[in-house]
């Protein structure tokens, strides 16, 4: 896989050494057990896979190269590059301005940009409408496009099955940048609808089978379907694709549910199912799969608590928190600074996004066993800072360096 030139401020000697050692010992990625960083009174278990993925590193490399190669020019980002506060802060400090917030609300009017400006398309991609707007202004979109290749893979797969007459069901968060972009691309080829979860999928299925009157669909799914969508016509033949950072198991469950509905309703067999239901399992992102599977493997470890590191609006990070919370007490932070001291932590609720201050978060026991992972947009340097901060609470920070050296010498 291609190696990217990512600024050293995001790298971590400790994490790089651990990842390289695990890669060499498990080239086929079959071992999803965590790595134990034994610091004596505190034992930290790092997930097998975490941190920057291919698409994020690609986006960061393009963004920083764009800044360096365009001195004196105004540089804009359509929205956040990725859902990580440090990376977006670093870009802003280098003069990059954001045209929209993460929900598509305009921060700087498009009327203010010209063909002399540089506009970077973020890793989530963008809608065809916004891309055309930029082209009409004379702004070269391809040159500064950081759309993740795996997001583009979803778009390409959608187009392929659309050519065969399938409509598209997108499993995604309706307001998320990536979902909006995928909806735009898919709906340019075929009728498209977005479902957020299994509850909405079950509701949609009742319109497919006729259990619910067709006219109610347009109210229940308002804002989720493409122009001229006809509920009585456009869900006779479908394929399911996803926002790549959703829980892979959730997307698979939604696809399996709709497939079962189609089999029953249209009396299909294993030989005829493809006539109405497309196989789209190949659209699931490898990094999302690896990180989620690694958390599942990590949770087999007997531990006292878990910490997930990532931006509060990071979908893939939120799903890692969701997985951990099902098993043990979990804290969601975006930086080591959220560990205020040994007694106090600032924790983000992954569902409500509310930030709360919690006392006594570290159990009074030794050795204390903590599971740690991070989202795909979280720099490894941030993970190392969290490890060091925790170690400092037990006066064993020097053991982090000793452990790092041991890994290098292996």
C-alpha positions in Angstrom: 0.0 0.0 0.0 1.2 3.5 -0.8 3.2 5.4 1.9 2.2 9.0 2.4 4.2 12.0 3.5 2.3 13.0 6.6 3.7 15.8 8.8 5.8 14.4 11.7 3.6 16.3 14.2 1.1 13.5 13.7 3.5 10.6 13.9 4.5 8.7 17.1 7.7 6.7 17.5 6.0 4.5 20.1 2.9 3.8 18.0 4.9 3.4 14.8 7.2 0.8 16.4 4.2 -1.1 17.8 2.3 -1.1 14.4 5.4 -2.1 12.5 6.1 -5.0 14.9 2.5 -6.2 14.7 2.6 -5.9 10.9 5.7 -8.1 10.6 4.4 -10.7 13.0 0.9 -10.9 11.5 1.2 -10.1 7.8 -2.2 -11.6 7.0 -4.0 -9.6 9.7 -5.5 -12.7 11.4 -4.5 -11.8 15.0 -6.9 -9.2 16.4 -5.7 -9.4 20.0 -4.4 -6.1 21.4 -0.8 -5.1 22.2 0.0 -5.0 25.9 2.0 -1.9 27.0 3.0 -3.1 30.5 3.9 -0.1 32.6 3.7 -1.9 36.0 0.9 -0.2 38.0 -1.0 0.5 34.8 -1.4 -1.9 31.9 -2.5 -0.4 28.6 -3.9 -2.6 25.8 -3.7 -1.0 22.4 -6.1 -2.3 19.7 -4.6 -4.2 16.8 -5.7 -1.6 14.3 -6.4 2.1 15.0 -5.6 5.6 13.8 -5.0 7.1 10.4 -6.4 5.1 7.5 -5.3 5.3 3.8 -7.9 7.9 2.9 -7.1 10.2 5.8 -3.3 10.1 5.1 -4.0 10.7 1.5 -6.1 13.8 2.3 -3.6 15.2 4.8 -0.7 14.8 2.3 -2.7 16.6 -0.5 -3.8 19.4 1.9 -0.4 20.2 3.2 1.2 19.9 -0.2 -1.5 22.3 -1.5 -0.6 24.9 1.1 3.1 24.6 0.4 2.7 24.9 -3.4 0.3 27.9 -3.4 2.0 30.7 -1.5 0.1 33.9 -1.5 -3.1 32.3 -2.7 -6.4 32.1 -0.7 -7.0 28.4 0.2 -10.4 27.1 1.2 -11.7 23.8 2.4 -15.3 22.9 1.5 -15.7 21.7 5.1 -13.6 20.0 7.7 -10.8 18.0 6.1 -11.4 15.1 8.4 -13.2 14.9 11.7 -10.2 15.6 13.9 -9.9 18.9 15.8 -6.1 19.0 15.8 -5.8 18.5 12.0 -8.4 21.1 11.2 -6.9 23.5 13.7 -3.4 23.1 12.1 -4.8 23.8 8.7 -6.6 26.9 9.9 -3.4 28.1 11.5 -1.8 27.8 8.1 -4.4 30.1 6.6 -6.9 27.6 5.3 -10.5 28.9 5.5 -13.6 26.7 5.8 -16.5 27.4 3.5 -19.1 25.2 5.3 -19.5 23.6 8.7 -19.7 19.8 9.0 -23.5 19.9 8.4 -23.3 21.9 5.2 -24.2 25.2 6.7 -22.5 28.0 4.8 -19.8 29.8 6.7 -18.3 31.8 3.8 -20.6 32.5 0.9 -19.6 30.8 -2.4 -20.1 34.2 -4.0 -16.9 35.4 -2.3 -14.6 32.8 -4.0 -13.1 33.2 -7.5 -11.3 31.3 -10.1 -8.0 32.5 -8.6 -8.7 30.7 -5.3 -7.8 27.2 -4.3 -10.6 25.0 -3.0 -9.8 21.6 -1.4 -12.5 18.9 -1.5 -12.4 17.0 1.9 -11.9 13.3 2.4 -15.7 12.8 2.6 -16.1 14.1 -1.0 -18.8 16.5 -2.0 -22.0 16.7 -4.0 -22.2 17.0 -7.7 -24.0 20.3 -7.3 -21.1 21.9 -5.3 -18.5 20.4 -7.6 -20.3 22.0 -10.7 -20.5 25.3 -8.9 -16.7 25.3 -8.4 -16.1 24.3 -12.0 -18.3 27.1 -13.2 -16.1 29.5 -11.3 -13.1 28.2 -13.0 -11.7 26.3 -10.0 -10.0 23.0 -10.9 -11.7 20.4 -8.6 -9.6 17.4 -9.6 -6.3 19.0 -8.7 -7.2 19.5 -5.0 -9.6 16.6 -4.5 -8.9 14.6 -1.4 -12.0 12.3 -1.6 -11.2 9.0 0.0 -10.7 6.3 -2.7 -13.0 4.0 -0.7 -15.8 6.6 -0.7 -15.3 6.8 -4.5 -15.5 3.0 -4.7 -19.0 3.3 -3.2 -20.0 5.9 -5.8 -18.6 3.7 -8.6 -20.4 0.6 -7.3 -23.6 2.6 -7.1 -23.2 3.7 -10.7 -22.5 0.1 -11.8 -25.7 -1.4 -10.3 -27.7 1.7 -11.3 -26.9 0.8 -14.9 -28.5 -2.6 -14.3 -31.7 -1.0 -13.2 -31.3 -1.1 -9.4 -32.3 1.7 -7.1 -30.0 2.6 -4.2 -30.6 2.4 -0.5 -27.8 4.3 1.3 -27.2 3.4 4.9 -25.8 6.5 6.5 -26.3 9.5 8.8 -28.4 11.8 6.6 -26.6 15.0 7.7 -23.1 13.6 7.4 -20.9 15.1 4.6 -20.1 11.7 3.1 -23.8 10.6 3.1 -24.8 13.8 1.4 -22.1 13.3 -1.2 -22.9 9.6 -1.8 -26.6 10.5 -2.1 -25.8 13.1 -4.7 -23.7 10.8 -6.8 -26.1 7.8 -6.6 -29.2 9.9 -7.3 -27.7 11.3 -10.4 -28.0 7.7 -11.8 -30.9 6.1 -10.2 -33.7 6.6 -7.6 -32.0 6.8 -4.2 -33.1 6.9 -0.5 -31.2 7.2 2.8 -31.9 5.1 5.9 -30.1 5.9 9.2 -30.6 2.6 11.1 -32.5 -0.6 11.3 -35.7 1.1 12.7 -35.9 3.2 9.5 -35.1 0.2 7.4 -38.0 -1.8 8.9 -40.3 1.2 8.2 -39.1 1.4 4.6 -39.7 -2.4 4.1 -43.4 -1.9 5.0 -43.8 0.4 2.0 -42.1 -2.2 -0.2 -44.5 -4.8 0.9 -47.5 -2.5 0.9 -48.1 -2.9 4.7 -48.1 0.9 4.9 -50.0 3.3 2.5 -47.7 4.8 -0.1 -48.7 8.4 0.6 -47.3 8.2 4.1 -43.8 7.5 2.8 -43.3 11.1 1.5 -43.8 12.5 5.0 -42.0 9.8 6.9 -38.9 10.0 4.7 -39.0 13.6 3.8 -35.6 14.9 2.7 -34.2 11.4 2.4 -35.3 10.5 -1.2 -34.3 11.7 -4.7 -36.3 13.9 -6.9 -39.4 12.3 -8.5 -39.0 9.2 -6.3 -42.0 6.9 -6.7 -42.4 4.5 -3.7 -44.7 2.2 -5.8 -42.1 1.9 -8.6 -38.6 2.6 -7.4 -38.1 0.0 -4.7 -38.8 -3.1 -6.9 -35.1 -3.7 -7.4 -32.4 -2.4 -5.0 -28.8 -2.4 -3.9 -27.6 -1.3 -0.4 -24.4 0.8 -0.1 -23.2 2.6 3.0 -21.5 5.6 4.5 -18.1 3.9 4.8 -17.7 4.8 8.5 -20.9 3.1 9.7 -20.7 0.0 11.7 -20.1 -2.7 9.2 -22.3 -5.1 11.1 -25.2 -2.6 11.0 -24.9 -2.2 7.2 -24.8 -6.0 6.8 -27.8 -6.4 9.1 -29.8 -3.8 7.1 -28.8 -5.5 3.8 -29.7 -8.9 5.1 -33.1 -7.7 6.4 -34.1 -6.1 3.2 -32.9 -9.1 1.3 -35.1 -11.4 3.4 -38.0 -9.0 2.8 -37.5 -9.2 -0.9 -37.2 -13.0 -0.9 -40.5 -13.3 1.0 -42.4 -10.6 -0.9 -41.3 -11.4 -4.4 -41.0 -15.2 -3.7 -37.4 -15.3 -4.8 -34.9 -18.2 -4.6 -31.1 -18.3 -4.3 -31.0 -18.5 -8.1 -33.3 -15.5 -8.7 -32.5 -13.1 -5.8 -30.0 -11.2 -8.0 -32.8 -10.2 -10.3 -34.1 -7.8 -7.6 -31.3 -7.5 -5.0 -27.7 -6.5 -5.8 -24.7 -7.9 -3.9 -22.8 -4.8 -2.6 -20.7 -6.3 0.2 -17.6 -5.0 -1.6 -18.4 -1.4 -0.7 -17.5 -1.8 3.0 -14.3 0.1 3.9 -11.3 -2.1 4.9 -10.2 0.4 7.6 -13.6 0.6 9.2 -13.8 -3.2 9.2 -10.3 -3.6 10.6 -10.8 -1.1 13.4 -14.1 -2.5 14.4 -12.9 -6.1 14.3 -9.8 -5.0 16.3 -12.1 -3.6 19.0 -14.0 -6.8 19.1 -10.7 -8.7 19.6 -9.6 -6.2 22.2 -12.8 -6.6 24.2 -11.9 -10.2 24.8 -9.2 -8.9 27.2 -10.1 -8.7 30.9 -10.0 -5.0 31.6 -11.3 -2.3 33.9 -12.2 0.4 31.4 -11.7 1.6 27.9 -10.7 4.9 26.3 -11.6 5.8 22.7 -9.8 8.8 21.1 -11.3 10.7 18.3 -13.2 13.8 17.2 -16.6 14.2 18.7 -18.2 14.4 15.3 -16.3 11.5 13.9 -18.7 8.7 12.9 -16.2 5.9 12.9 -14.9 6.9 16.3 -18.4 7.1 17.7 -19.1 3.5 16.6 -15.9 2.3 18.3 -17.3 3.9 21.5 -20.6 2.2 20.9 -18.9 -1.2 20.6 -16.8 -0.7 23.8 -19.7 0.7 25.9 -21.6 -2.6 25.3 -18.9 -4.4 27.3 -17.4 -2.0 29.9 -17.1 1.6 31.1 -15.8 3.7 28.2 -14.6 7.3 27.9 -14.6 9.2 24.7 -11.9 12.0 24.4 -10.3 13.9 21.6 -7.0 14.8 23.2 -4.7 14.0 26.2 -5.8 17.4 27.7 -9.2 15.8 28.5 -7.4 13.8 31.2 -7.4 16.7 33.6 -5.7 14.8 36.3 -5.7 11.3 37.9 -9.2 12.0 39.4 -10.9 14.0 36.6 -11.7 13.4 32.9 -13.7 15.4 30.3 -15.8 12.8 28.5 -18.0 13.2 25.4 -21.3 11.4 25.0 -21.0 9.8 21.6 -24.8 10.1 21.0 -25.7 13.5 22.4 -22.2 15.0 21.9 -22.5 16.5 25.4 -19.2 17.1 27.2 -19.3 16.3 30.9 -16.7 16.3 33.7 -16.4 13.0 35.5 -14.7 12.4 38.8 -13.1 9.2 39.9 -12.8 7.7 36.4 -9.7 5.7 37.2 -10.5 2.7 39.4 -8.4 2.5 42.5 -6.6 -0.8 41.8 -3.2 -2.0 40.6 -2.5 -3.1 38.1 -5.1 -1.0 36.3 -6.0 -2.4 32.9 -7.1 0.0 30.2 -8.2 -0.7 26.7 -7.3 2.1 24.2 -8.2 2.6 20.5 -8.7 5.6 18.2 -10.7 6.6 15.2 -9.4 6.7 11.6 -8.9 10.5 11.7 -6.9 10.5 15.0 -3.1 11.1 14.8 -0.9 8.4 16.4 0.8 11.3 18.2 -2.4 12.0 20.1 -2.6 8.3 21.2 1.0 8.4 22.5 0.2 11.6 24.5 -2.8 9.9 26.1 -0.6 6.9 27.0 2.1 9.2 28.5 -0.5 11.2 30.4 -1.9 8.1 32.0 1.6 6.9 32.8 2.5 10.2 34.4 -0.4 9.8 36.9 1.5 6.7 38.2 5.0 8.2 37.9 6.0 5.6 35.3 6.3 7.7 32.2 10.0 6.6 31.8 8.7 3.1 31.2 7.0 4.2 28.0 10.4 5.0 26.5 11.8 1.7 27.8 8.9 -0.2 26.2 9.3 1.7 22.9 13.1 0.8 22.8 12.2 -2.8 23.5 9.9 -2.9 20.5 12.5 -1.3 18.3 15.1 -3.9 19.4 12.8 -6.9 18.8 
